[in-house]
Amino acid sequence: MRCARIAATARGGRVGERRRGWGASQNQVDDIDAAVDELTSRGVRMQTYEGMQQDERGVFRLGGPYIAWFTDPAGNILSVLQQR
């Protein structure tokens, strides 16, 4: 399994902060379920957002790539995504 090294970027935003674009660092993975399992096993909590149809694990699976969001200790929004 290939799993990206998770790193914040200058584009990273904070929850509730209005920015141009998505404002999140996206990290592509081969298997989103394995990536979410690895992150949660290390104490990372996946973020859920009102109005988004995310599954019980916090993964959005409708249209486009599968994606799950989380925040780092500084409050930056990060994500893992899997192309279909």
PyMOL Python script that loads the backbone (N, CA, C, O; Angstrom):
from pymol import cmd

cmd.read_pdbstr("""\
ATOM      1  N   MET A   1       0.835  -1.179   0.000  1.00  0.00           N
ATOM      2  CA  MET A   1       0.000   0.000   0.000  1.00  0.00           C
ATOM      3  C   MET A   1       0.883   1.246   0.000  1.00  0.00           C
ATOM      4  O   MET A   1       1.841   1.343   0.766  1.00  0.00           O
ATOM      5  N   ARG A   2       0.552   2.175  -0.850  1.00  0.00           N
ATOM      6  CA  ARG A   2       1.252   3.458  -0.876  1.00  0.00           C
ATOM      7  C   ARG A   2       0.444   4.435  -0.042  1.00  0.00           C
ATOM      8  O   ARG A   2      -0.761   4.579  -0.246  1.00  0.00           O
ATOM      9  N   CYS A   3       1.084   5.094   0.880  1.00  0.00           N
ATOM     10  CA  CYS A   3       0.424   6.093   1.720  1.00  0.00           C
ATOM     11  C   CYS A   3       1.277   7.346   1.721  1.00  0.00           C
ATOM     12  O   CYS A   3       2.475   7.291   2.000  1.00  0.00           O
ATOM     13  N   ALA A   4       0.666   8.461   1.414  1.00  0.00           N
ATOM     14  CA  ALA A   4       1.414   9.715   1.336  1.00  0.00           C
ATOM     15  C   ALA A   4       1.877  10.161   2.714  1.00  0.00           C
ATOM     16  O   ALA A   4       1.226   9.889   3.723  1.00  0.00           O
ATOM     17  N   ARG A   5       3.012  10.850   2.741  1.00  0.00           N
ATOM     18  CA  ARG A   5       3.461  11.498   3.973  1.00  0.00           C
ATOM     19  C   ARG A   5       2.564  12.706   4.154  1.00  0.00           C
ATOM     20  O   ARG A   5       2.462  13.537   3.251  1.00  0.00           O
ATOM     21  N   ILE A   6       1.924  12.819   5.280  1.00  0.00           N
ATOM     22  CA  ILE A   6       0.984  13.902   5.543  1.00  0.00           C
ATOM     23  C   ILE A   6       1.766  15.135   5.975  1.00  0.00           C
ATOM     24  O   ILE A   6       2.570  15.076   6.905  1.00  0.00           O
ATOM     25  N   ALA A   7       1.526  16.245   5.298  1.00  0.00           N
ATOM     26  CA  ALA A   7       2.229  17.487   5.620  1.00  0.00           C
ATOM     27  C   ALA A   7       1.334  18.685   5.354  1.00  0.00           C
ATOM     28  O   ALA A   7       0.636  18.733   4.342  1.00  0.00           O
ATOM     29  N   ALA A   8       1.355  19.642   6.252  1.00  0.00           N
ATOM     30  CA  ALA A   8       0.597  20.880   6.057  1.00  0.00           C
ATOM     31  C   ALA A   8       1.294  21.726   5.005  1.00  0.00           C
ATOM     32  O   ALA A   8       2.512  21.653   4.842  1.00  0.00           O
ATOM     33  N   THR A   9       0.518  22.524   4.295  1.00  0.00           N
ATOM     34  CA  THR A   9       1.074  23.433   3.307  1.00  0.00           C
ATOM     35  C   THR A   9       0.618  24.844   3.614  1.00  0.00           C
ATOM     36  O   THR A   9      -0.239  25.058   4.472  1.00  0.00           O
ATOM     37  N   ALA A  10       1.185  25.792   2.918  1.00  0.00           N
ATOM     38  CA  ALA A  10       0.814  27.194   3.112  1.00  0.00           C
ATOM     39  C   ALA A  10      -0.644  27.439   2.763  1.00  0.00           C
ATOM     40  O   ALA A  10      -1.231  28.413   3.234  1.00  0.00           O
ATOM     41  N   ARG A  11      -1.246  26.572   1.941  1.00  0.00           N
ATOM     42  CA  ARG A  11      -2.647  26.728   1.561  1.00  0.00           C
ATOM     43  C   ARG A  11      -3.600  26.224   2.631  1.00  0.00           C
ATOM     44  O   ARG A  11      -4.798  26.495   2.558  1.00  0.00           O
ATOM     45  N   GLY A  12      -3.099  25.495   3.625  1.00  0.00           N
ATOM     46  CA  GLY A  12      -3.971  24.927   4.653  1.00  0.00           C
ATOM     47  C   GLY A  12      -4.779  26.012   5.345  1.00  0.00           C
ATOM     48  O   GLY A  12      -4.251  27.081   5.652  1.00  0.00           O
ATOM     49  N   GLY A  13      -6.045  25.745   5.591  1.00  0.00           N
ATOM     50  CA  GLY A  13      -6.915  26.715   6.249  1.00  0.00           C
ATOM     51  C   GLY A  13      -7.316  26.232   7.616  1.00  0.00           C
ATOM     52  O   GLY A  13      -6.920  25.146   8.041  1.00  0.00           O
ATOM     53  N   ARG A  14      -8.077  27.010   8.289  1.00  0.00           N
ATOM     54  CA  ARG A  14      -8.609  26.628   9.597  1.00  0.00           C
ATOM     55  C   ARG A  14     -10.112  26.477   9.465  1.00  0.00           C
ATOM     56  O   ARG A  14     -10.734  27.118   8.618  1.00  0.00           O
ATOM     57  N   VAL A  15     -10.695  25.632  10.297  1.00  0.00           N
ATOM     58  CA  VAL A  15     -12.127  25.424  10.285  1.00  0.00           C
ATOM     59  C   VAL A  15     -12.815  26.778  10.458  1.00  0.00           C
ATOM     60  O   VAL A  15     -12.482  27.543  11.363  1.00  0.00           O
ATOM     61  N   GLY A  16     -13.765  27.060   9.591  1.00  0.00           N
ATOM     62  CA  GLY A  16     -14.500  28.316   9.669  1.00  0.00           C
ATOM     63  C   GLY A  16     -13.815  29.481   8.976  1.00  0.00           C
ATOM     64  O   GLY A  16     -14.413  30.548   8.836  1.00  0.00           O
ATOM     65  N   GLU A  17     -12.575  29.303   8.538  1.00  0.00           N
ATOM     66  CA  GLU A  17     -11.850  30.379   7.881  1.00  0.00           C
ATOM     67  C   GLU A  17     -12.222  30.403   6.404  1.00  0.00           C
ATOM     68  O   GLU A  17     -12.258  29.358   5.754  1.00  0.00           O
ATOM     69  N   ARG A  18     -12.499  31.596   5.872  1.00  0.00           N
ATOM     70  CA  ARG A  18     -12.839  31.716   4.457  1.00  0.00           C
ATOM     71  C   ARG A  18     -11.576  31.984   3.671  1.00  0.00           C
ATOM     72  O   ARG A  18     -10.850  32.940   3.941  1.00  0.00           O
ATOM     73  N   ARG A  19     -11.322  31.135   2.702  1.00  0.00           N
ATOM     74  CA  ARG A  19     -10.143  31.260   1.847  1.00  0.00           C
ATOM     75  C   ARG A  19     -10.558  30.945   0.423  1.00  0.00           C
ATOM     76  O   ARG A  19     -11.597  30.331   0.183  1.00  0.00           O
ATOM     77  N   ARG A  20      -9.729  31.375  -0.518  1.00  0.00           N
ATOM     78  CA  ARG A  20      -9.957  31.008  -1.903  1.00  0.00           C
ATOM     79  C   ARG A  20      -9.574  29.550  -2.091  1.00  0.00           C
ATOM     80  O   ARG A  20      -8.631  29.073  -1.459  1.00  0.00           O
ATOM     81  N   GLY A  21     -10.280  28.845  -2.940  1.00  0.00           N
ATOM     82  CA  GLY A  21      -9.980  27.438  -3.190  1.00  0.00           C
ATOM     83  C   GLY A  21     -10.426  26.583  -2.016  1.00  0.00           C
ATOM     84  O   GLY A  21     -11.183  27.030  -1.154  1.00  0.00           O
ATOM     85  N   TRP A  22      -9.953  25.365  -1.996  1.00  0.00           N
ATOM     86  CA  TRP A  22     -10.355  24.426  -0.948  1.00  0.00           C
ATOM     87  C   TRP A  22      -9.708  24.730   0.385  1.00  0.00           C
ATOM     88  O   TRP A  22     -10.303  24.460   1.427  1.00  0.00           O
ATOM     89  N   GLY A  23      -8.505  25.285   0.384  1.00  0.00           N
ATOM     90  CA  GLY A  23      -7.835  25.626   1.637  1.00  0.00           C
ATOM     91  C   GLY A  23      -7.467  24.425   2.470  1.00  0.00           C
ATOM     92  O   GLY A  23      -7.424  24.512   3.698  1.00  0.00           O
ATOM     93  N   ALA A  24      -7.200  23.298   1.824  1.00  0.00           N
ATOM     94  CA  ALA A  24      -6.814  22.092   2.555  1.00  0.00           C
ATOM     95  C   ALA A  24      -5.692  21.395   1.802  1.00  0.00           C
ATOM     96  O   ALA A  24      -5.632  21.433   0.573  1.00  0.00           O
ATOM     97  N   SER A  25      -4.816  20.765   2.549  1.00  0.00           N
ATOM     98  CA  SER A  25      -3.752  19.982   1.941  1.00  0.00           C
ATOM     99  C   SER A  25      -4.306  18.590   1.653  1.00  0.00           C
ATOM    100  O   SER A  25      -4.781  17.908   2.561  1.00  0.00           O
ATOM    101  N   GLN A  26      -4.246  18.170   0.395  1.00  0.00           N
ATOM    102  CA  GLN A  26      -4.772  16.874   0.002  1.00  0.00           C
ATOM    103  C   GLN A  26      -3.620  15.908  -0.229  1.00  0.00           C
ATOM    104  O   GLN A  26      -2.637  16.242  -0.890  1.00  0.00           O
ATOM    105  N   ASN A  27      -3.751  14.712   0.319  1.00  0.00           N
ATOM    106  CA  ASN A  27      -2.713  13.690   0.230  1.00  0.00           C
ATOM    107  C   ASN A  27      -3.312  12.441  -0.398  1.00  0.00           C
ATOM    108  O   ASN A  27      -4.174  11.795   0.198  1.00  0.00           O
ATOM    109  N   GLN A  28      -2.860  12.099  -1.598  1.00  0.00           N
ATOM    110  CA  GLN A  28      -3.418  10.966  -2.313  1.00  0.00           C
ATOM    111  C   GLN A  28      -2.910   9.643  -1.757  1.00  0.00           C
ATOM    112  O   GLN A  28      -1.722   9.492  -1.471  1.00  0.00           O
ATOM    113  N   VAL A  29      -3.827   8.680  -1.605  1.00  0.00           N
ATOM    114  CA  VAL A  29      -3.509   7.337  -1.112  1.00  0.00           C
ATOM    115  C   VAL A  29      -4.122   6.305  -2.046  1.00  0.00           C
ATOM    116  O   VAL A  29      -5.052   6.616  -2.790  1.00  0.00           O
ATOM    117  N   ASP A  30      -3.610   5.085  -2.012  1.00  0.00           N
ATOM    118  CA  ASP A  30      -4.159   3.996  -2.827  1.00  0.00           C
ATOM    119  C   ASP A  30      -5.418   3.399  -2.208  1.00  0.00           C
ATOM    120  O   ASP A  30      -6.302   2.938  -2.929  1.00  0.00           O
ATOM    121  N   ASP A  31      -5.507   3.404  -0.876  1.00  0.00           N
ATOM    122  CA  ASP A  31      -6.617   2.766  -0.163  1.00  0.00           C
ATOM    123  C   ASP A  31      -7.056   3.689   0.974  1.00  0.00           C
ATOM    124  O   ASP A  31      -6.407   3.752   2.018  1.00  0.00           O
ATOM    125  N   ILE A  32      -8.151   4.397   0.764  1.00  0.00           N
ATOM    126  CA  ILE A  32      -8.584   5.382   1.769  1.00  0.00           C
ATOM    127  C   ILE A  32      -8.979   4.717   3.076  1.00  0.00           C
ATOM    128  O   ILE A  32      -8.750   5.279   4.147  1.00  0.00           O
ATOM    129  N   ASP A  33      -9.571   3.525   3.007  1.00  0.00           N
ATOM    130  CA  ASP A  33      -9.972   2.853   4.247  1.00  0.00           C
ATOM    131  C   ASP A  33      -8.759   2.488   5.091  1.00  0.00           C
ATOM    132  O   ASP A  33      -8.782   2.647   6.312  1.00  0.00           O
ATOM    133  N   ALA A  34      -7.701   2.001   4.454  1.00  0.00           N
ATOM    134  CA  ALA A  34      -6.469   1.682   5.181  1.00  0.00           C
ATOM    135  C   ALA A  34      -5.831   2.949   5.748  1.00  0.00           C
ATOM    136  O   ALA A  34      -5.310   2.942   6.863  1.00  0.00           O
ATOM    137  N   ALA A  35      -5.873   4.037   4.976  1.00  0.00           N
ATOM    138  CA  ALA A  35      -5.292   5.305   5.450  1.00  0.00           C
ATOM    139  C   ALA A  35      -6.071   5.843   6.643  1.00  0.00           C
ATOM    140  O   ALA A  35      -5.474   6.302   7.617  1.00  0.00           O
ATOM    141  N   VAL A  36      -7.404   5.792   6.577  1.00  0.00           N
ATOM    142  CA  VAL A  36      -8.226   6.254   7.706  1.00  0.00           C
ATOM    143  C   VAL A  36      -7.972   5.370   8.926  1.00  0.00           C
ATOM    144  O   VAL A  36      -7.865   5.877  10.043  1.00  0.00           O
ATOM    145  N   ASP A  37      -7.876   4.052   8.725  1.00  0.00           N
ATOM    146  CA  ASP A  37      -7.573   3.142   9.842  1.00  0.00           C
ATOM    147  C   ASP A  37      -6.236   3.495  10.492  1.00  0.00           C
ATOM    148  O   ASP A  37      -6.134   3.546  11.718  1.00  0.00           O
ATOM    149  N   GLU A  38      -5.210   3.741   9.668  1.00  0.00           N
ATOM    150  CA  GLU A  38      -3.885   4.087  10.189  1.00  0.00           C
ATOM    151  C   GLU A  38      -3.930   5.388  10.975  1.00  0.00           C
ATOM    152  O   GLU A  38      -3.369   5.479  12.067  1.00  0.00           O
ATOM    153  N   LEU A  39      -4.594   6.387  10.425  1.00  0.00           N
ATOM    154  CA  LEU A  39      -4.677   7.688  11.108  1.00  0.00           C
ATOM    155  C   LEU A  39      -5.445   7.585  12.421  1.00  0.00           C
ATOM    156  O   LEU A  39      -4.999   8.106  13.443  1.00  0.00           O
ATOM    157  N   THR A  40      -6.599   6.915  12.402  1.00  0.00           N
ATOM    158  CA  THR A  40      -7.389   6.816  13.630  1.00  0.00           C
ATOM    159  C   THR A  40      -6.676   5.966  14.686  1.00  0.00           C
ATOM    160  O   THR A  40      -6.834   6.209  15.882  1.00  0.00           O
ATOM    161  N   SER A  41      -5.890   4.968  14.254  1.00  0.00           N
ATOM    162  CA  SER A  41      -5.134   4.165  15.218  1.00  0.00           C
ATOM    163  C   SER A  41      -4.072   5.000  15.923  1.00  0.00           C
ATOM    164  O   SER A  41      -3.606   4.642  17.005  1.00  0.00           O
ATOM    165  N   ARG A  42      -3.695   6.110  15.306  1.00  0.00           N
ATOM    166  CA  ARG A  42      -2.709   7.021  15.904  1.00  0.00           C
ATOM    167  C   ARG A  42      -3.361   8.193  16.624  1.00  0.00           C
ATOM    168  O   ARG A  42      -2.692   9.150  17.013  1.00  0.00           O
ATOM    169  N   GLY A  43      -4.690   8.103  16.795  1.00  0.00           N
ATOM    170  CA  GLY A  43      -5.400   9.123  17.569  1.00  0.00           C
ATOM    171  C   GLY A  43      -5.963  10.281  16.764  1.00  0.00           C
ATOM    172  O   GLY A  43      -6.468  11.243  17.344  1.00  0.00           O
ATOM    173  N   VAL A  44      -5.889  10.213  15.444  1.00  0.00           N
ATOM    174  CA  VAL A  44      -6.440  11.276  14.598  1.00  0.00           C
ATOM    175  C   VAL A  44      -7.941  11.063  14.466  1.00  0.00           C
ATOM    176  O   VAL A  44      -8.400   9.945  14.232  1.00  0.00           O
ATOM    177  N   ARG A  45      -8.699  12.138  14.618  1.00  0.00           N
ATOM    178  CA  ARG A  45     -10.157  12.072  14.496  1.00  0.00           C
ATOM    179  C   ARG A  45     -10.572  12.661  13.150  1.00  0.00           C
ATOM    180  O   ARG A  45     -10.226  13.801  12.838  1.00  0.00           O
ATOM    181  N   MET A  46     -11.304  11.896  12.358  1.00  0.00           N
ATOM    182  CA  MET A  46     -11.795  12.390  11.078  1.00  0.00           C
ATOM    183  C   MET A  46     -12.875  13.444  11.327  1.00  0.00           C
ATOM    184  O   MET A  46     -13.675  13.321  12.254  1.00  0.00           O
ATOM    185  N   GLN A  47     -12.885  14.462  10.502  1.00  0.00           N
ATOM    186  CA  GLN A  47     -13.849  15.548  10.640  1.00  0.00           C
ATOM    187  C   GLN A  47     -15.095  15.245   9.803  1.00  0.00           C
ATOM    188  O   GLN A  47     -15.000  14.702   8.702  1.00  0.00           O
ATOM    189  N   THR A  48     -16.239  15.597  10.334  1.00  0.00           N
ATOM    190  CA  THR A  48     -17.471  15.506   9.556  1.00  0.00           C
ATOM    191  C   THR A  48     -18.042  16.910   9.445  1.00  0.00           C
ATOM    192  O   THR A  48     -17.880  17.740  10.340  1.00  0.00           O
ATOM    193  N   TYR A  49     -18.706  17.155   8.338  1.00  0.00           N
ATOM    194  CA  TYR A  49     -19.227  18.485   8.061  1.00  0.00           C
ATOM    195  C   TYR A  49     -20.705  18.406   7.725  1.00  0.00           C
ATOM    196  O   TYR A  49     -21.132  17.561   6.939  1.00  0.00           O
ATOM    197  N   GLU A  50     -21.473  19.289   8.325  1.00  0.00           N
ATOM    198  CA  GLU A  50     -22.907  19.352   8.085  1.00  0.00           C
ATOM    199  C   GLU A  50     -23.169  19.543   6.601  1.00  0.00           C
ATOM    200  O   GLU A  50     -22.531  20.370   5.950  1.00  0.00           O
ATOM    201  N   GLY A  51     -24.104  18.778   6.074  1.00  0.00           N
ATOM    202  CA  GLY A  51     -24.462  18.886   4.668  1.00  0.00           C
ATOM    203  C   GLY A  51     -23.654  17.977   3.751  1.00  0.00           C
ATOM    204  O   GLY A  51     -24.017  17.785   2.591  1.00  0.00           O
ATOM    205  N   MET A  52     -22.554  17.414   4.266  1.00  0.00           N
ATOM    206  CA  MET A  52     -21.751  16.471   3.470  1.00  0.00           C
ATOM    207  C   MET A  52     -22.252  15.066   3.777  1.00  0.00           C
ATOM    208  O   MET A  52     -22.502  14.735   4.936  1.00  0.00           O
ATOM    209  N   GLN A  53     -22.397  14.261   2.776  1.00  0.00           N
ATOM    210  CA  GLN A  53     -22.886  12.896   2.969  1.00  0.00           C
ATOM    211  C   GLN A  53     -21.694  11.963   3.171  1.00  0.00           C
ATOM    212  O   GLN A  53     -21.308  11.214   2.274  1.00  0.00           O
ATOM    213  N   GLN A  54     -21.122  12.031   4.378  1.00  0.00           N
ATOM    214  CA  GLN A  54     -19.973  11.188   4.727  1.00  0.00           C
ATOM    215  C   GLN A  54     -20.465   9.923   5.420  1.00  0.00           C
ATOM    216  O   GLN A  54     -21.494   9.937   6.095  1.00  0.00           O
ATOM    217  N   ASP A  55     -19.728   8.837   5.250  1.00  0.00           N
ATOM    218  CA  ASP A  55     -20.108   7.591   5.912  1.00  0.00           C
ATOM    219  C   ASP A  55     -19.708   7.628   7.385  1.00  0.00           C
ATOM    220  O   ASP A  55     -19.215   8.643   7.877  1.00  0.00           O
ATOM    221  N   GLU A  56     -19.922   6.515   8.082  1.00  0.00           N
ATOM    222  CA  GLU A  56     -19.656   6.458   9.525  1.00  0.00           C
ATOM    223  C   GLU A  56     -18.181   6.649   9.857  1.00  0.00           C
ATOM    224  O   GLU A  56     -17.841   6.952  11.001  1.00  0.00           O
ATOM    225  N   ARG A  57     -17.313   6.478   8.887  1.00  0.00           N
ATOM    226  CA  ARG A  57     -15.866   6.665   9.098  1.00  0.00           C
ATOM    227  C   ARG A  57     -15.435   8.094   8.768  1.00  0.00           C
ATOM    228  O   ARG A  57     -14.285   8.465   9.001  1.00  0.00           O
ATOM    229  N   GLY A  58     -16.351   8.894   8.228  1.00  0.00           N
ATOM    230  CA  GLY A  58     -16.018  10.261   7.857  1.00  0.00           C
ATOM    231  C   GLY A  58     -15.567  10.406   6.418  1.00  0.00           C
ATOM    232  O   GLY A  58     -15.051  11.457   6.037  1.00  0.00           O
ATOM    233  N   VAL A  59     -15.751   9.362   5.605  1.00  0.00           N
ATOM    234  CA  VAL A  59     -15.312   9.386   4.204  1.00  0.00           C
ATOM    235  C   VAL A  59     -16.466   9.812   3.301  1.00  0.00           C
ATOM    236  O   VAL A  59     -17.567   9.267   3.381  1.00  0.00           O
ATOM    237  N   PHE A  60     -16.199  10.794   2.442  1.00  0.00           N
ATOM    238  CA  PHE A  60     -17.159  11.240   1.433  1.00  0.00           C
ATOM    239  C   PHE A  60     -16.925  10.382   0.196  1.00  0.00           C
ATOM    240  O   PHE A  60     -15.817  10.356  -0.338  1.00  0.00           O
ATOM    241  N   ARG A  61     -17.968   9.673  -0.269  1.00  0.00           N
ATOM    242  CA  ARG A  61     -17.808   8.714  -1.360  1.00  0.00           C
ATOM    243  C   ARG A  61     -18.699   9.007  -2.564  1.00  0.00           C
ATOM    244  O   ARG A  61     -18.794   8.178  -3.470  1.00  0.00           O
ATOM    245  N   LEU A  62     -19.350  10.158  -2.593  1.00  0.00           N
ATOM    246  CA  LEU A  62     -20.263  10.476  -3.689  1.00  0.00           C
ATOM    247  C   LEU A  62     -19.571  11.341  -4.734  1.00  0.00           C
ATOM    248  O   LEU A  62     -19.103  12.432  -4.409  1.00  0.00           O
ATOM    249  N   GLY A  63     -19.494  10.884  -5.972  1.00  0.00           N
ATOM    250  CA  GLY A  63     -18.907  11.673  -7.046  1.00  0.00           C
ATOM    251  C   GLY A  63     -17.449  12.008  -6.783  1.00  0.00           C
ATOM    252  O   GLY A  63     -17.070  12.261  -5.640  1.00  0.00           O
ATOM    253  N   GLY A  64     -16.637  12.013  -7.810  1.00  0.00           N
ATOM    254  CA  GLY A  64     -15.230  12.368  -7.647  1.00  0.00           C
ATOM    255  C   GLY A  64     -14.476  11.363  -6.800  1.00  0.00           C
ATOM    256  O   GLY A  64     -14.932  10.233  -6.623  1.00  0.00           O
ATOM    257  N   PRO A  65     -13.317  11.763  -6.271  1.00  0.00           N
ATOM    258  CA  PRO A  65     -12.525  10.833  -5.451  1.00  0.00           C
ATOM    259  C   PRO A  65     -13.144  10.644  -4.073  1.00  0.00           C
ATOM    260  O   PRO A  65     -13.920  11.480  -3.609  1.00  0.00           O
ATOM    261  N   TYR A  66     -12.793   9.535  -3.423  1.00  0.00           N
ATOM    262  CA  TYR A  66     -13.150   9.348  -2.017  1.00  0.00           C
ATOM    263  C   TYR A  66     -12.243  10.279  -1.221  1.00  0.00           C
ATOM    264  O   TYR A  66     -11.059  10.410  -1.529  1.00  0.00           O
ATOM    265  N   ILE A  67     -12.806  10.931  -0.187  1.00  0.00           N
ATOM    266  CA  ILE A  67     -11.996  11.889   0.579  1.00  0.00           C
ATOM    267  C   ILE A  67     -12.420  11.909   2.041  1.00  0.00           C
ATOM    268  O   ILE A  67     -13.604  11.793   2.358  1.00  0.00           O
ATOM    269  N   ALA A  68     -11.439  12.056   2.924  1.00  0.00           N
ATOM    270  CA  ALA A  68     -11.692  12.181   4.362  1.00  0.00           C
ATOM    271  C   ALA A  68     -10.830  13.324   4.892  1.00  0.00           C
ATOM    272  O   ALA A  68      -9.659  13.446   4.533  1.00  0.00           O
ATOM    273  N   TRP A  69     -11.414  14.152   5.741  1.00  0.00           N
ATOM    274  CA  TRP A  69     -10.725  15.323   6.276  1.00  0.00           C
ATOM    275  C   TRP A  69     -10.398  15.140   7.750  1.00  0.00           C
ATOM    276  O   TRP A  69     -11.090  14.426   8.475  1.00  0.00           O
ATOM    277  N   PHE A  70      -9.327  15.801   8.176  1.00  0.00           N
ATOM    278  CA  PHE A  70      -8.934  15.822   9.583  1.00  0.00           C
ATOM    279  C   PHE A  70      -8.115  17.086   9.797  1.00  0.00           C
ATOM    280  O   PHE A  70      -7.731  17.751   8.835  1.00  0.00           O
ATOM    281  N   THR A  71      -7.847  17.417  11.049  1.00  0.00           N
ATOM    282  CA  THR A  71      -7.044  18.600  11.337  1.00  0.00           C
ATOM    283  C   THR A  71      -5.771  18.182  12.072  1.00  0.00           C
ATOM    284  O   THR A  71      -5.743  17.179  12.786  1.00  0.00           O
ATOM    285  N   ASP A  72      -4.723  18.977  11.876  1.00  0.00           N
ATOM    286  CA  ASP A  72      -3.485  18.740  12.615  1.00  0.00           C
ATOM    287  C   ASP A  72      -3.564  19.516  13.932  1.00  0.00           C
ATOM    288  O   ASP A  72      -4.518  20.267  14.137  1.00  0.00           O
ATOM    289  N   PRO A  73      -2.594  19.356  14.820  1.00  0.00           N
ATOM    290  CA  PRO A  73      -2.654  20.041  16.118  1.00  0.00           C
ATOM    291  C   PRO A  73      -2.725  21.566  16.024  1.00  0.00           C
ATOM    292  O   PRO A  73      -3.190  22.219  16.959  1.00  0.00           O
ATOM    293  N   ALA A  74      -2.270  22.142  14.908  1.00  0.00           N
ATOM    294  CA  ALA A  74      -2.332  23.594  14.732  1.00  0.00           C
ATOM    295  C   ALA A  74      -3.672  24.048  14.154  1.00  0.00           C
ATOM    296  O   ALA A  74      -3.900  25.247  13.991  1.00  0.00           O
ATOM    297  N   GLY A  75      -4.559  23.098  13.845  1.00  0.00           N
ATOM    298  CA  GLY A  75      -5.871  23.446  13.295  1.00  0.00           C
ATOM    299  C   GLY A  75      -5.936  23.508  11.786  1.00  0.00           C
ATOM    300  O   GLY A  75      -6.970  23.883  11.233  1.00  0.00           O
ATOM    301  N   ASN A  76      -4.847  23.147  11.097  1.00  0.00           N
ATOM    302  CA  ASN A  76      -4.869  23.105   9.637  1.00  0.00           C
ATOM    303  C   ASN A  76      -5.730  21.949   9.159  1.00  0.00           C
ATOM    304  O   ASN A  76      -5.684  20.863   9.737  1.00  0.00           O
ATOM    305  N   ILE A  77      -6.510  22.167   8.116  1.00  0.00           N
ATOM    306  CA  ILE A  77      -7.344  21.120   7.554  1.00  0.00           C
ATOM    307  C   ILE A  77      -6.510  20.317   6.558  1.00  0.00           C
ATOM    308  O   ILE A  77      -5.940  20.877   5.622  1.00  0.00           O
ATOM    309  N   LEU A  78      -6.444  19.021   6.765  1.00  0.00           N
ATOM    310  CA  LEU A  78      -5.731  18.102   5.887  1.00  0.00           C
ATOM    311  C   LEU A  78      -6.721  17.054   5.399  1.00  0.00           C
ATOM    312  O   LEU A  78      -7.786  16.874   5.990  1.00  0.00           O
ATOM    313  N   SER A  79      -6.369  16.365   4.322  1.00  0.00           N
ATOM    314  CA  SER A  79      -7.245  15.305   3.840  1.00  0.00           C
ATOM    315  C   SER A  79      -6.432  14.199   3.194  1.00  0.00           C
ATOM    316  O   SER A  79      -5.296  14.398   2.763  1.00  0.00           O
ATOM    317  N   VAL A  80      -7.049  13.030   3.140  1.00  0.00           N
ATOM    318  CA  VAL A  80      -6.546  11.936   2.339  1.00  0.00           C
ATOM    319  C   VAL A  80      -7.602  11.679   1.275  1.00  0.00           C
ATOM    320  O   VAL A  80      -8.801  11.747   1.545  1.00  0.00           O
ATOM    321  N   LEU A  81      -7.142  11.383   0.058  1.00  0.00           N
ATOM    322  CA  LEU A  81      -8.108  11.088  -1.008  1.00  0.00           C
ATOM    323  C   LEU A  81      -7.627   9.949  -1.857  1.00  0.00           C
ATOM    324  O   LEU A  81      -6.428   9.736  -2.042  1.00  0.00           O
ATOM    325  N   GLN A  82      -8.598   9.215  -2.372  1.00  0.00           N
ATOM    326  CA  GLN A  82      -8.329   8.072  -3.232  1.00  0.00           C
ATOM    327  C   GLN A  82      -9.067   8.291  -4.540  1.00  0.00           C
ATOM    328  O   GLN A  82     -10.287   8.455  -4.553  1.00  0.00           O
ATOM    329  N   GLN A  83      -8.321   8.294  -5.647  1.00  0.00           N
ATOM    330  CA  GLN A  83      -8.965   8.379  -6.962  1.00  0.00           C
ATOM    331  C   GLN A  83      -9.713   7.093  -7.224  1.00  0.00           C
ATOM    332  O   GLN A  83      -9.296   6.019  -6.789  1.00  0.00           O
ATOM    333  N   ARG A  84     -10.821   7.205  -7.937  1.00  0.00           N
ATOM    334  CA  ARG A  84     -11.590   5.995  -8.286  1.00  0.00           C
ATOM    335  C   ARG A  84     -11.101   5.414  -9.589  1.00  0.00           C
ATOM    336  O   ARG A  84     -11.624   4.397 -10.046  1.00  0.00           O
TER     337      ARG A  84
END
""", "prot")
cmd.dss("prot")
cmd.show_as("cartoon", "prot")
cmd.util.cbc("prot")
cmd.orient("prot")
